[in-house]
């Protein structure tokens, strides 16, 4: 579900993921950090204007 949300919209915001997944801001940041560490996704570009890439 988490990776699918990013695949559907690679410019998805943390706020959108919060409402989609029904969890808080801190949890989303933790999930994204874990996914980056496990090399499932990576952030391309800056926080504002960048996008996520599913590996």
PDB file of N, CA, C and O in Angstrom:
ATOM      1  N   UNK A   1       0.828  -1.207   0.000  1.00  0.00           N
ATOM      2  CA  UNK A   1       0.000   0.000   0.000  1.00  0.00           C
ATOM      3  C   UNK A   1       0.860   1.253   0.000  1.00  0.00           C
ATOM      4  O   UNK A   1       0.571   2.206  -0.723  1.00  0.00           O
ATOM      5  N   UNK A   2       1.930   1.257   0.818  1.00  0.00           N
ATOM      6  CA  UNK A   2       2.776   2.446   0.909  1.00  0.00           C
ATOM      7  C   UNK A   2       3.485   2.720  -0.402  1.00  0.00           C
ATOM      8  O   UNK A   2       3.493   3.852  -0.885  1.00  0.00           O
ATOM      9  N   UNK A   3       4.083   1.684  -0.982  1.00  0.00           N
ATOM     10  CA  UNK A   3       4.798   1.875  -2.248  1.00  0.00           C
ATOM     11  C   UNK A   3       3.812   2.173  -3.365  1.00  0.00           C
ATOM     12  O   UNK A   3       4.117   2.962  -4.260  1.00  0.00           O
ATOM     13  N   UNK A   4       2.644   1.563  -3.331  1.00  0.00           N
ATOM     14  CA  UNK A   4       1.634   1.812  -4.357  1.00  0.00           C
ATOM     15  C   UNK A   4       1.227   3.279  -4.383  1.00  0.00           C
ATOM     16  O   UNK A   4       1.037   3.848  -5.457  1.00  0.00           O
ATOM     17  N   UNK A   5       1.090   3.893  -3.219  1.00  0.00           N
ATOM     18  CA  UNK A   5       0.715   5.312  -3.144  1.00  0.00           C
ATOM     19  C   UNK A   5       1.778   6.174  -3.805  1.00  0.00           C
ATOM     20  O   UNK A   5       1.452   7.179  -4.437  1.00  0.00           O
ATOM     21  N   UNK A   6       3.044   5.799  -3.669  1.00  0.00           N
ATOM     22  CA  UNK A   6       4.129   6.562  -4.280  1.00  0.00           C
ATOM     23  C   UNK A   6       4.189   6.280  -5.776  1.00  0.00           C
ATOM     24  O   UNK A   6       4.451   7.192  -6.560  1.00  0.00           O
ATOM     25  N   UNK A   7       3.950   5.027  -6.192  1.00  0.00           N
ATOM     26  CA  UNK A   7       3.934   4.699  -7.615  1.00  0.00           C
ATOM     27  C   UNK A   7       2.809   5.439  -8.335  1.00  0.00           C
ATOM     28  O   UNK A   7       2.987   5.893  -9.465  1.00  0.00           O
ATOM     29  N   UNK A   8       1.656   5.560  -7.686  1.00  0.00           N
ATOM     30  CA  UNK A   8       0.513   6.237  -8.300  1.00  0.00           C
ATOM     31  C   UNK A   8       0.783   7.720  -8.526  1.00  0.00           C
ATOM     32  O   UNK A   8       0.338   8.295  -9.519  1.00  0.00           O
ATOM     33  N   UNK A   9       1.512   8.332  -7.602  1.00  0.00           N
ATOM     34  CA  UNK A   9       1.817   9.762  -7.693  1.00  0.00           C
ATOM     35  C   UNK A   9       3.186   9.989  -7.074  1.00  0.00           C
ATOM     36  O   UNK A   9       3.308  10.097  -5.854  1.00  0.00           O
ATOM     37  N   UNK A  10       4.220  10.062  -7.912  1.00  0.00           N
ATOM     38  CA  UNK A  10       5.571  10.186  -7.367  1.00  0.00           C
ATOM     39  C   UNK A  10       5.849  11.557  -6.752  1.00  0.00           C
ATOM     40  O   UNK A  10       6.899  11.750  -6.140  1.00  0.00           O
ATOM     41  N   UNK A  11       4.934  12.506  -6.902  1.00  0.00           N
ATOM     42  CA  UNK A  11       5.085  13.818  -6.281  1.00  0.00           C
ATOM     43  C   UNK A  11       4.183  13.937  -5.053  1.00  0.00           C
ATOM     44  O   UNK A  11       3.848  15.041  -4.622  1.00  0.00           O
ATOM     45  N   UNK A  12       3.797  12.793  -4.498  1.00  0.00           N
ATOM     46  CA  UNK A  12       2.899  12.743  -3.352  1.00  0.00           C
ATOM     47  C   UNK A  12       3.539  13.453  -2.154  1.00  0.00           C
ATOM     48  O   UNK A  12       4.755  13.408  -1.969  1.00  0.00           O
ATOM     49  N   UNK A  13       2.714  14.099  -1.357  1.00  0.00           N
ATOM     50  CA  UNK A  13       3.199  14.802  -0.180  1.00  0.00           C
ATOM     51  C   UNK A  13       2.984  13.955   1.070  1.00  0.00           C
ATOM     52  O   UNK A  13       2.203  13.004   1.070  1.00  0.00           O
ATOM     53  N   UNK A  14       3.690  14.320   2.126  1.00  0.00           N
ATOM     54  CA  UNK A  14       3.516  13.632   3.404  1.00  0.00           C
ATOM     55  C   UNK A  14       2.081  13.812   3.895  1.00  0.00           C
ATOM     56  O   UNK A  14       1.489  12.883   4.444  1.00  0.00           O
ATOM     57  N   UNK A  15       1.527  15.001   3.697  1.00  0.00           N
ATOM     58  CA  UNK A  15       0.145  15.256   4.130  1.00  0.00           C
ATOM     59  C   UNK A  15      -0.834  14.335   3.394  1.00  0.00           C
ATOM     60  O   UNK A  15      -1.777  13.828   4.001  1.00  0.00           O
ATOM     61  N   UNK A  16      -0.620  14.118   2.103  1.00  0.00           N
ATOM     62  CA  UNK A  16      -1.496  13.231   1.340  1.00  0.00           C
ATOM     63  C   UNK A  16      -1.346  11.788   1.830  1.00  0.00           C
ATOM     64  O   UNK A  16      -2.339  11.074   1.971  1.00  0.00           O
ATOM     65  N   UNK A  17      -0.114  11.362   2.089  1.00  0.00           N
ATOM     66  CA  UNK A  17       0.101  10.017   2.609  1.00  0.00           C
ATOM     67  C   UNK A  17      -0.550   9.833   3.973  1.00  0.00           C
ATOM     68  O   UNK A  17      -1.072   8.760   4.274  1.00  0.00           O
ATOM     69  N   UNK A  18      -0.520  10.879   4.800  1.00  0.00           N
ATOM     70  CA  UNK A  18      -1.179  10.819   6.113  1.00  0.00           C
ATOM     71  C   UNK A  18      -2.657  10.489   5.946  1.00  0.00           C
ATOM     72  O   UNK A  18      -3.178   9.591   6.608  1.00  0.00           O
ATOM     73  N   UNK A  19      -3.329  11.217   5.059  1.00  0.00           N
ATOM     74  CA  UNK A  19      -4.766  10.998   4.894  1.00  0.00           C
ATOM     75  C   UNK A  19      -5.055   9.672   4.194  1.00  0.00           C
ATOM     76  O   UNK A  19      -6.047   9.013   4.503  1.00  0.00           O
ATOM     77  N   UNK A  20      -4.202   9.280   3.260  1.00  0.00           N
ATOM     78  CA  UNK A  20      -4.400   8.031   2.536  1.00  0.00           C
ATOM     79  C   UNK A  20      -4.204   6.811   3.434  1.00  0.00           C
ATOM     80  O   UNK A  20      -4.997   5.870   3.404  1.00  0.00           O
ATOM     81  N   UNK A  21      -3.138   6.842   4.232  1.00  0.00           N
ATOM     82  CA  UNK A  21      -2.804   5.694   5.066  1.00  0.00           C
ATOM     83  C   UNK A  21      -3.419   5.761   6.457  1.00  0.00           C
ATOM     84  O   UNK A  21      -3.450   4.759   7.172  1.00  0.00           O
ATOM     85  N   UNK A  22      -3.911   6.937   6.845  1.00  0.00           N
ATOM     86  CA  UNK A  22      -4.562   7.080   8.136  1.00  0.00           C
ATOM     87  C   UNK A  22      -3.618   7.053   9.325  1.00  0.00           C
ATOM     88  O   UNK A  22      -3.983   6.593  10.407  1.00  0.00           O
ATOM     89  N   UNK A  23      -2.399   7.549   9.122  1.00  0.00           N
ATOM     90  CA  UNK A  23      -1.425   7.621  10.214  1.00  0.00           C
ATOM     91  C   UNK A  23      -0.866   9.040  10.282  1.00  0.00           C
ATOM     92  O   UNK A  23      -1.119   9.853   9.394  1.00  0.00           O
ATOM     93  N   UNK A  24      -0.108   9.334  11.335  1.00  0.00           N
ATOM     94  CA  UNK A  24       0.396  10.675  11.561  1.00  0.00           C
ATOM     95  C   UNK A  24       1.663  11.014  10.791  1.00  0.00           C
ATOM     96  O   UNK A  24       2.277  10.170  10.138  1.00  0.00           O
ATOM     97  N   UNK A  25       2.023  12.282  10.896  1.00  0.00           N
ATOM     98  CA  UNK A  25       3.182  12.861  10.214  1.00  0.00           C
ATOM     99  C   UNK A  25       4.481  12.135  10.587  1.00  0.00           C
ATOM    100  O   UNK A  25       5.274  11.787   9.712  1.00  0.00           O
ATOM    101  N   UNK A  26       4.687  11.915  11.863  1.00  0.00           N
ATOM    102  CA  UNK A  26       5.909  11.261  12.341  1.00  0.00           C
ATOM    103  C   UNK A  26       6.005   9.831  11.818  1.00  0.00           C
ATOM    104  O   UNK A  26       7.086   9.374  11.448  1.00  0.00           O
ATOM    105  N   UNK A  27       4.890   9.134  11.788  1.00  0.00           N
ATOM    106  CA  UNK A  27       4.876   7.760  11.293  1.00  0.00           C
ATOM    107  C   UNK A  27       5.224   7.711   9.809  1.00  0.00           C
ATOM    108  O   UNK A  27       5.985   6.843   9.381  1.00  0.00           O
ATOM    109  N   UNK A  28       4.679   8.627   9.026  1.00  0.00           N
ATOM    110  CA  UNK A  28       4.977   8.683   7.589  1.00  0.00           C
ATOM    111  C   UNK A  28       6.465   8.929   7.380  1.00  0.00           C
ATOM    112  O   UNK A  28       7.097   8.257   6.565  1.00  0.00           O
ATOM    113  N   UNK A  29       7.029   9.891   8.111  1.00  0.00           N
ATOM    114  CA  UNK A  29       8.456  10.175   7.964  1.00  0.00           C
ATOM    115  C   UNK A  29       9.305   8.957   8.330  1.00  0.00           C
ATOM    116  O   UNK A  29      10.313   8.685   7.679  1.00  0.00           O
ATOM    117  N   UNK A  30       8.900   8.229   9.365  1.00  0.00           N
ATOM    118  CA  UNK A  30       9.619   7.019   9.788  1.00  0.00           C
ATOM    119  C   UNK A  30       9.534   5.945   8.707  1.00  0.00           C
ATOM    120  O   UNK A  30      10.535   5.307   8.383  1.00  0.00           O
ATOM    121  N   UNK A  31       8.348   5.747   8.153  1.00  0.00           N
ATOM    122  CA  UNK A  31       8.154   4.749   7.094  1.00  0.00           C
ATOM    123  C   UNK A  31       9.014   5.096   5.879  1.00  0.00           C
ATOM    124  O   UNK A  31       9.682   4.225   5.322  1.00  0.00           O
ATOM    125  N   UNK A  32       8.999   6.366   5.465  1.00  0.00           N
ATOM    126  CA  UNK A  32       9.783   6.783   4.304  1.00  0.00           C
ATOM    127  C   UNK A  32      11.276   6.613   4.555  1.00  0.00           C
ATOM    128  O   UNK A  32      12.010   6.183   3.665  1.00  0.00           O
ATOM    129  N   UNK A  33      11.727   6.944   5.750  1.00  0.00           N
ATOM    130  CA  UNK A  33      13.144   6.785   6.098  1.00  0.00           C
ATOM    131  C   UNK A  33      13.537   5.307   6.036  1.00  0.00           C
ATOM    132  O   UNK A  33      14.596   4.968   5.507  1.00  0.00           O
ATOM    133  N   UNK A  34      12.687   4.428   6.574  1.00  0.00           N
ATOM    134  CA  UNK A  34      12.956   2.989   6.529  1.00  0.00           C
ATOM    135  C   UNK A  34      12.973   2.484   5.090  1.00  0.00           C
ATOM    136  O   UNK A  34      13.827   1.676   4.728  1.00  0.00           O
ATOM    137  N   UNK A  35      12.039   2.953   4.272  1.00  0.00           N
ATOM    138  CA  UNK A  35      11.993   2.537   2.882  1.00  0.00           C
ATOM    139  C   UNK A  35      13.222   3.014   2.113  1.00  0.00           C
ATOM    140  O   UNK A  35      13.710   2.316   1.224  1.00  0.00           O
ATOM    141  N   UNK A  36      13.722   4.202   2.453  1.00  0.00           N
ATOM    142  CA  UNK A  36      14.945   4.697   1.824  1.00  0.00           C
ATOM    143  C   UNK A  36      16.144   3.862   2.268  1.00  0.00           C
ATOM    144  O   UNK A  36      16.988   3.512   1.444  1.00  0.00           O
ATOM    145  N   UNK A  37      16.230   3.540   3.548  1.00  0.00           N
ATOM    146  CA  UNK A  37      17.343   2.739   4.064  1.00  0.00           C
ATOM    147  C   UNK A  37      17.369   1.346   3.451  1.00  0.00           C
ATOM    148  O   UNK A  37      18.441   0.783   3.231  1.00  0.00           O
ATOM    149  N   UNK A  38      16.201   0.791   3.176  1.00  0.00           N
ATOM    150  CA  UNK A  38      16.098  -0.533   2.568  1.00  0.00           C
ATOM    151  C   UNK A  38      16.139  -0.461   1.046  1.00  0.00           C
ATOM    152  O   UNK A  38      16.017  -1.485   0.374  1.00  0.00           O
ATOM    153  N   UNK A  39      16.308   0.735   0.501  1.00  0.00           N
ATOM    154  CA  UNK A  39      16.435   1.008  -0.932  1.00  0.00           C
ATOM    155  C   UNK A  39      15.212   0.579  -1.740  1.00  0.00           C
ATOM    156  O   UNK A  39      15.336   0.045  -2.842  1.00  0.00           O
ATOM    157  N   UNK A  40      14.029   0.822  -1.174  1.00  0.00           N
ATOM    158  CA  UNK A  40      12.790   0.618  -1.916  1.00  0.00           C
ATOM    159  C   UNK A  40      12.423   1.882  -2.681  1.00  0.00           C
ATOM    160  O   UNK A  40      11.879   1.810  -3.783  1.00  0.00           O
ATOM    161  N   UNK A  41      12.720   3.035  -2.098  1.00  0.00           N
ATOM    162  CA  UNK A  41      12.443   4.326  -2.725  1.00  0.00           C
ATOM    163  C   UNK A  41      13.624   5.258  -2.492  1.00  0.00           C
ATOM    164  O   UNK A  41      14.452   5.041  -1.607  1.00  0.00           O
ATOM    165  N   UNK A  42      13.675   6.307  -3.317  1.00  0.00           N
ATOM    166  CA  UNK A  42      14.654   7.361  -3.066  1.00  0.00           C
ATOM    167  C   UNK A  42      14.036   8.690  -3.462  1.00  0.00           C
ATOM    168  O   UNK A  42      13.146   8.765  -4.310  1.00  0.00           O
ATOM    169  N   UNK A  43      14.534   9.722  -2.827  1.00  0.00           N
ATOM    170  CA  UNK A  43      14.063  11.071  -3.081  1.00  0.00           C
ATOM    171  C   UNK A  43      14.967  11.702  -4.121  1.00  0.00           C
ATOM    172  O   UNK A  43      16.188  11.695  -3.967  1.00  0.00           O
ATOM    173  N   UNK A  44      14.380  12.250  -5.187  1.00  0.00           N
ATOM    174  CA  UNK A  44      15.118  12.916  -6.247  1.00  0.00           C
ATOM    175  C   UNK A  44      14.755  14.393  -6.193  1.00  0.00           C
ATOM    176  O   UNK A  44      13.584  14.752  -6.316  1.00  0.00           O
ATOM    177  N   UNK A  45      15.743  15.237  -6.011  1.00  0.00           N
ATOM    178  CA  UNK A  45      15.497  16.675  -5.964  1.00  0.00           C
ATOM    179  C   UNK A  45      15.243  17.162  -4.557  1.00  0.00           C
ATOM    180  O   UNK A  45      15.346  16.405  -3.591  1.00  0.00           O
ATOM    181  N   UNK A  46      14.907  18.449  -4.454  1.00  0.00           N
ATOM    182  CA  UNK A  46      14.706  19.058  -3.141  1.00  0.00           C
ATOM    183  C   UNK A  46      13.375  18.658  -2.509  1.00  0.00           C
ATOM    184  O   UNK A  46      12.522  18.045  -3.151  1.00  0.00           O
ATOM    185  N   UNK A  47      13.220  19.023  -1.226  1.00  0.00           N
ATOM    186  CA  UNK A  47      11.964  18.732  -0.522  1.00  0.00           C
ATOM    187  C   UNK A  47      10.775  19.367  -1.232  1.00  0.00           C
ATOM    188  O   UNK A  47       9.719  18.748  -1.361  1.00  0.00           O
ATOM    189  N   UNK A  48      10.949  20.592  -1.685  1.00  0.00           N
ATOM    190  CA  UNK A  48       9.884  21.265  -2.435  1.00  0.00           C
ATOM    191  C   UNK A  48      10.243  21.199  -3.909  1.00  0.00           C
ATOM    192  O   UNK A  48      11.233  21.789  -4.341  1.00  0.00           O
ATOM    193  N   UNK A  49       9.443  20.488  -4.672  1.00  0.00           N
ATOM    194  CA  UNK A  49       9.678  20.393  -6.101  1.00  0.00           C
ATOM    195  C   UNK A  49      10.309  19.082  -6.537  1.00  0.00           C
ATOM    196  O   UNK A  49      10.380  18.805  -7.735  1.00  0.00           O
ATOM    197  N   UNK A  50      10.769  18.272  -5.595  1.00  0.00           N
ATOM    198  CA  UNK A  50      11.346  16.977  -5.931  1.00  0.00           C
ATOM    199  C   UNK A  50      10.264  15.921  -6.072  1.00  0.00           C
ATOM    200  O   UNK A  50       9.071  16.219  -6.008  1.00  0.00           O
ATOM    201  N   UNK A  51      10.697  14.687  -6.265  1.00  0.00           N
ATOM    202  CA  UNK A  51       9.745  13.581  -6.368  1.00  0.00           C
ATOM    203  C   UNK A  51      10.370  12.307  -5.836  1.00  0.00           C
ATOM    204  O   UNK A  51      11.581  12.225  -5.631  1.00  0.00           O
ATOM    205  N   UNK A  52       9.518  11.310  -5.615  1.00  0.00           N
ATOM    206  CA  UNK A  52       9.953  10.006  -5.123  1.00  0.00           C
ATOM    207  C   UNK A  52      10.138   9.080  -6.319  1.00  0.00           C
ATOM    208  O   UNK A  52       9.426   9.179  -7.319  1.00  0.00           O
ATOM    209  N   UNK A  53      11.098   8.188  -6.196  1.00  0.00           N
ATOM    210  CA  UNK A  53      11.355   7.198  -7.224  1.00  0.00           C
ATOM    211  C   UNK A  53      11.349   5.825  -6.582  1.00  0.00           C
ATOM    212  O   UNK A  53      12.094   5.578  -5.634  1.00  0.00           O
ATOM    213  N   UNK A  54      10.513   4.928  -7.091  1.00  0.00           N
ATOM    214  CA  UNK A  54      10.459   3.560  -6.584  1.00  0.00           C
ATOM    215  C   UNK A  54      11.549   2.783  -7.287  1.00  0.00           C
ATOM    216  O   UNK A  54      11.635   2.786  -8.515  1.00  0.00           O
ATOM    217  N   UNK A  55      12.395   2.107  -6.493  1.00  0.00           N
ATOM    218  CA  UNK A  55      13.528   1.377  -7.065  1.00  0.00           C
ATOM    219  C   UNK A  55      13.196  -0.070  -7.348  1.00  0.00           C
ATOM    220  O   UNK A  55      14.048  -0.816  -7.831  1.00  0.00           O
TER     221      UNK A  55
END
